[in-house]
Amino acid sequence: MNKIIKKGTLAIALVSALSFSLAGCGTTSAQKTASTASKTKAAAKADVKQTTAFNQYIVIEPGSKVGPDGKMHDAFINGDIKITEGQPVTLHFLNYDGGTHTYTSADLGLNVKIKGSMKKGQPAETTYTFTPKKTGDFSWFCADKCDGDNGQWAMAQQGYMQGKITVLPADNKVQYVSMVMNPSYKLGSDGKLHDAYTPGNLTVKAGQPVALTVYGLGKAAHPIAIQELGVTVNEIPRIADGNPSVTTVQFTPEKTGKFTWNCTLPCDGDNQDWSMMHNDYMMGTFNVVK
């Protein structure tokens, strides 16, 4: 009897020891659940970081761009854009025209309705975010009647009210942004029209290259300096009335924050350099985010 009890006790002890050993060497259900939850949270954070939208800024101006017919026509000044497959992008349309427009591309599923300006010199902003799913060159056009008394000429012309969207492969990391400089064009709080870059305030991501293009429609040069980022854009005068100059620089902002840019040459005509001291005119902010 004693032998039987000892054997039973030994058997129980062995089973208990084995159970403890297996529990210690393996992963419990609770541990698996916690581990899965942790991985899910990490993946979610990675997805958020990966899908933060880039920004594109597109300026629409009435009667601003000269055509081969010698007349001034409505135009998307910087309507031809470069974006990245699988990367969300927010399109910012800044419309100085009192009429509405569209940014339509059937191949990319775009038909953005763009608001008209309510007051001369005050651009109306329309934003639209989407994610391109395929690479290639895709046509866009404005579907709303425009171009004043020119028989809608601009609506059928590349570089005016139609153009091209280039979707680059997913491994592209460059952020393409642009600004348009106009003399005596933007309404100020003093009721006067002032020299201005549109937009004056832009947002880009840190740690990724930025290709900044400026379109100059003024007679004089209006170079830009972003001193804290060590960036200078030597913008040059327009080629001719209604034919903008095009200047591009590339840089990589490594730190986040809000960094002021300034025009480094006197401007704004007889307005005592008003625009050089006011945000969103001849000075503004580069907002660099994670």
C-alpha positions as a printed NumPy array, in Angstrom:
array([[  0.   ,   0.   ,   0.   ],
       [  2.79 ,   2.393,   0.941],
       [  4.568,   1.583,  -2.304],
       [  1.4  ,   2.323,  -4.269],
       [  0.98 ,   5.711,  -2.533],
       [  4.612,   6.628,  -3.13 ],
       [  4.322,   5.735,  -6.791],
       [  1.114,   7.753,  -7.1  ],
       [  2.682,  10.683,  -5.324],
       [  5.724,  10.46 ,  -7.561],
       [  3.535,  10.332, -10.653],
       [  1.591,  13.437,  -9.568],
       [  4.846,  15.244,  -8.813],
       [  6.236,  14.356, -12.239],
       [  3.069,  15.53 , -14.005],
       [  3.107,  18.814, -12.059],
       [  6.793,  19.37 , -12.813],
       [  6.228,  18.618, -16.499],
       [  3.275,  21.015, -16.66 ],
       [  5.312,  23.764, -14.966],
       [  8.212,  23.122, -17.349],
       [  5.974,  23.299, -20.434],
       [  4.31 ,  26.484, -19.192],
       [  7.685,  28.099, -18.558],
       [  9.206,  27.132, -21.924],
       [  6.139,  27.778, -24.079],
       [  3.744,  30.748, -24.611],
       [  0.46 ,  30.99 , -22.773],
       [ -2.781,  32.038, -24.478],
       [ -2.66 ,  35.372, -22.652],
       [  0.908,  35.963, -23.811],
       [ -0.041,  35.185, -27.409],
       [ -2.944,  37.631, -27.239],
       [ -0.731,  40.369, -25.787],
       [  1.935,  39.726, -28.405],
       [ -0.593,  39.857, -31.246],
       [ -2.062,  43.103, -29.91 ],
       [  1.399,  44.635, -29.675],
       [  2.232,  43.653, -33.258],
       [ -1.11 ,  45.029, -34.47 ],
       [ -0.436,  48.386, -32.799],
       [  3.063,  48.536, -34.296],
       [  1.694,  47.718, -37.755],
       [ -0.983,  50.386, -37.383],
       [  1.644,  52.998, -36.476],
       [  3.746,  51.947, -39.459],
       [  0.72 ,  52.25 , -41.759],
       [ -0.084,  55.735, -40.464],
       [  3.509,  56.862, -41.006],
       [  3.629,  55.309, -44.452],
       [  0.328,  56.8  , -45.628],
       [  0.791,  60.4  , -44.459],
       [ -0.233,  62.433, -47.507],
       [  2.159,  64.449, -49.636],
       [  0.944,  67.872, -50.803],
       [  0.622,  69.421, -54.258],
       [ -0.233,  73.107, -54.788],
       [ -1.892,  74.143, -58.068],
       [ -2.686,  77.766, -58.997],
       [ -5.416,  78.804, -61.459],
       [ -5.356,  82.296, -62.941],
       [ -7.696,  83.978, -65.456],
       [ -6.204,  85.681, -68.503],
       [ -2.655,  85.19 , -67.24 ],
       [ -0.798,  83.015, -69.747],
       [  0.01 ,  84.113, -73.288],
       [ -0.859,  81.793, -76.148],
       [  0.697,  81.418, -79.61 ],
       [ -2.163,  83.646, -80.807],
       [ -0.685,  86.496, -78.739],
       [ -3.732,  86.63 , -76.443],
       [ -3.826,  86.109, -72.673],
       [ -5.661,  82.956, -71.613],
       [ -6.98 ,  81.229, -68.5  ],
       [ -4.519,  78.628, -67.225],
       [ -3.537,  76.214, -64.501],
       [ -0.079,  77.776, -64.126],
       [  1.439,  74.622, -62.607],
       [ -1.205,  72.06 , -63.463],
       [  1.198,  69.342, -64.644],
       [  2.188,  67.42 , -61.512],
       [  4.266,  64.44 , -60.385],
       [  2.916,  62.106, -57.708],
       [  3.728,  58.589, -56.45 ],
       [  1.927,  55.264, -56.829],
       [  0.42 ,  54.087, -53.519],
       [  1.272,  57.381, -51.769],
       [ -1.727,  59.515, -50.707],
       [ -1.548,  63.065, -52.019],
       [ -3.58 ,  66.135, -51.126],
       [ -4.186,  68.467, -54.054],
       [ -4.554,  72.129, -53.043],
       [ -6.223,  74.18 , -55.79 ],
       [ -5.864,  77.96 , -55.369],
       [ -8.249,  79.611, -57.814],
       [ -8.022,  83.358, -58.544],
       [-10.718,  83.077, -61.212],
       [-14.31 ,  83.979, -60.352],
       [-15.505,  80.976, -62.331],
       [-15.511,  77.338, -61.249],
       [-13.244,  74.734, -62.813],
       [-12.624,  70.995, -62.63 ],
       [ -9.507,  68.837, -62.53 ],
       [-10.72 ,  65.771, -64.385],
       [ -8.856,  62.574, -65.252],
       [-11.011,  59.546, -66.048],
       [ -8.004,  57.182, -65.961],
       [ -7.221,  58.2  , -62.354],
       [-10.848,  58.524, -61.26 ],
       [-10.513,  62.275, -60.67 ],
       [-13.244,  64.856, -61.134],
       [-12.441,  67.563, -58.603],
       [-14.899,  70.463, -58.482],
       [-12.906,  73.655, -57.885],
       [-14.547,  76.646, -56.217],
       [-14.42 ,  80.088, -57.8  ],
       [-12.925,  83.164, -56.142],
       [-15.432,  85.392, -54.352],
       [-13.31 ,  88.538, -54.631],
       [-10.623,  89.784, -56.984],
       [ -7.196,  88.958, -55.606],
       [ -8.454,  86.404, -53.074],
       [ -7.885,  82.804, -54.211],
       [-10.478,  80.203, -53.272],
       [ -8.904,  76.987, -51.985],
       [-10.265,  73.535, -52.776],
       [ -8.529,  70.426, -51.412],
       [ -8.849,  66.824, -52.51 ],
       [ -6.965,  63.742, -51.251],
       [ -6.565,  60.495, -53.171],
       [ -4.111,  57.626, -53.685],
       [ -2.959,  56.817, -57.234],
       [ -3.008,  53.073, -57.862],
       [ -1.015,  52.805, -61.092],
       [  2.016,  54.377, -62.73 ],
       [  2.177,  56.223, -66.023],
       [  1.292,  59.512, -67.7  ],
       [ -2.372,  60.487, -67.502],
       [ -4.225,  63.379, -69.11 ],
       [ -6.319,  65.854, -67.147],
       [ -8.642,  68.605, -68.358],
       [-11.056,  71.238, -67.095],
       [-14.656,  70.311, -67.908],
       [-16.162,  73.737, -67.091],
       [-16.443,  76.33 , -69.831],
       [-13.792,  79.01 , -69.434],
       [-11.294,  81.359, -71.14 ],
       [-13.54 ,  84.4  , -71.443],
       [-14.043,  85.742, -74.957],
       [-11.413,  83.467, -76.516],
       [-13.863,  80.851, -77.738],
       [-12.73 ,  78.435, -74.997],
       [ -9.363,  78.134, -76.739],
       [ -7.513,  77.268, -73.51 ],
       [ -9.745,  74.267, -72.854],
       [ -8.199,  72.377, -75.754],
       [ -4.57 ,  73.364, -75.127],
       [ -1.863,  71.56 , -73.17 ],
       [ -0.357,  73.783, -70.503],
       [ -3.492,  75.875, -70.178],
       [ -6.748,  74.181, -69.14 ],
       [ -5.522,  70.656, -69.739],
       [ -2.266,  68.82 , -69.113],
       [ -0.527,  65.753, -67.709],
       [ -0.29 ,  63.921, -64.38 ],
       [  2.791,  61.713, -64.013],
       [  2.477,  58.879, -61.479],
       [  5.943,  57.636, -60.519],
       [  6.79 ,  54.143, -59.16 ],
       [  6.152,  53.441, -55.479],
       [  9.852,  53.657, -54.571],
       [  9.932,  57.392, -55.448],
       [ 10.525,  59.475, -52.301],
       [ 10.682,  62.956, -53.829],
       [  7.98 ,  65.433, -52.825],
       [  7.143,  67.81 , -55.691],
       [  5.77 ,  71.204, -54.641],
       [  5.504,  74.54 , -56.426],
       [  4.823,  78.241, -55.958],
       [  3.725,  80.942, -58.402],
       [  4.97 ,  84.542, -58.146],
       [  2.673,  87.314, -59.397],
       [  3.229,  91.083, -59.251],
       [  0.392,  93.267, -57.863],
       [ -1.996,  90.317, -57.84 ],
       [ -3.074,  89.325, -54.335],
       [ -5.443,  91.408, -52.228],
       [ -4.08 ,  92.619, -48.892],
       [ -5.818,  93.647, -45.689],
       [ -5.21 ,  97.256, -46.757],
       [ -7.468,  96.778, -49.785],
       [ -4.587,  96.998, -52.282],
       [ -3.209,  94.386, -54.671],
       [  0.288,  93.215, -53.742],
       [  3.172,  91.143, -55.059],
       [  2.787,  87.6  , -53.779],
       [  3.852,  83.993, -54.022],
       [  0.94 ,  81.532, -54.108],
       [  0.847,  79.563, -51.926],
       [  2.878,  81.339, -49.269],
       [  2.626,  78.491, -46.772],
       [  3.488,  74.891, -47.677],
       [  3.757,  71.562, -45.838],
       [  6.344,  68.859, -46.593],
       [  7.679,  65.767, -44.809],
       [ 11.024,  65.644, -43.023],
       [ 13.761,  63.25 , -44.141],
       [ 12.529,  62.993, -47.733],
       [ 13.76 ,  65.033, -50.73 ],
       [ 11.745,  68.065, -51.794],
       [ 11.767,  69.379, -55.362],
       [ 10.548,  72.979, -55.158],
       [  9.637,  74.708, -58.427],
       [  8.804,  78.412, -58.643],
       [  7.049,  80.025, -61.589],
       [  7.869,  83.71 , -62.029],
       [  5.363,  86.012, -63.736],
       [  6.997,  89.273, -62.649],
       [  9.34 ,  91.59 , -64.544],
       [ 11.853,  91.524, -61.689],
       [ 13.602,  88.664, -59.901],
       [ 12.208,  87.557, -56.542],
       [ 14.7  ,  85.11 , -54.976],
       [ 13.626,  83.121, -51.926],
       [ 15.71 ,  82.218, -48.87 ],
       [ 14.74 ,  79.658, -46.23 ],
       [ 17.637,  80.474, -43.933],
       [ 17.05 ,  77.869, -41.217],
       [ 17.003,  75.116, -43.848],
       [ 19.953,  76.531, -45.794],
       [ 17.891,  76.821, -48.984],
       [ 18.049,  79.537, -51.658],
       [ 15.852,  79.683, -54.76 ],
       [ 17.238,  82.091, -57.357],
       [ 13.94 ,  82.868, -59.064],
       [ 14.406,  84.888, -62.258],
       [ 12.19 ,  87.352, -64.18 ],
       [  9.498,  86.122, -66.546],
       [ 10.516,  85.25 , -70.1  ],
       [  7.842,  87.578, -71.49 ],
       [  4.474,  88.934, -70.413],
       [  2.364,  85.854, -69.659],
       [  5.299,  83.468, -70.14 ],
       [  6.641,  82.498, -66.69 ],
       [ 10.205,  81.592, -65.824],
       [ 10.678,  78.197, -64.176],
       [ 13.267,  77.554, -61.45 ],
       [ 13.673,  74.304, -59.484],
       [ 15.813,  73.436, -56.461],
       [ 16.009,  70.174, -54.522],
       [ 16.785,  69.773, -50.834],
       [ 16.023,  67.431, -47.938],
       [ 14.694,  68.983, -44.704],
       [ 16.078,  66.882, -41.851],
       [ 14.306,  68.585, -38.943],
       [ 10.654,  69.282, -38.246],
       [  9.23 ,  72.686, -37.437],
       [  7.931,  75.874, -39.033],
       [ 10.582,  77.707, -41.031],
       [ 10.131,  81.203, -42.435],
       [ 11.017,  81.997, -46.036],
       [ 11.553,  85.529, -47.351],
       [ 11.981,  87.29 , -50.652],
       [ 15.479,  88.758, -50.445],
       [ 15.079,  91.697, -52.877],
       [ 12.902,  94.809, -52.442],
       [  9.521,  94.461, -54.105],
       [  5.824,  95.44 , -54.029],
       [  6.108,  98.605, -56.069],
       [  4.846, 101.774, -54.35 ],
       [  3.448,  99.866, -51.362],
       [  6.538, 100.433, -49.183],
       [  7.465,  96.738, -49.207],
       [  4.158,  95.848, -47.499],
       [  4.121,  92.315, -48.916],
       [  7.655,  91.625, -47.655],
       [  6.425,  91.972, -44.076],
       [  3.18 ,  90.003, -44.373],
       [  2.731,  86.246, -44.246],
       [  1.458,  84.533, -47.4  ],
       [  2.688,  87.318, -49.693],
       [  6.453,  87.802, -50.108],
       [  7.181,  85.842, -46.98 ],
       [  5.678,  82.675, -45.577],
       [  6.259,  79.331, -43.883],
       [  7.618,  75.932, -44.796],
       [  5.943,  73.563, -42.337],
       [  8.073,  70.404, -42.064],
       [  6.298,  67.465, -40.427],
       [  7.202,  63.857, -39.582]])
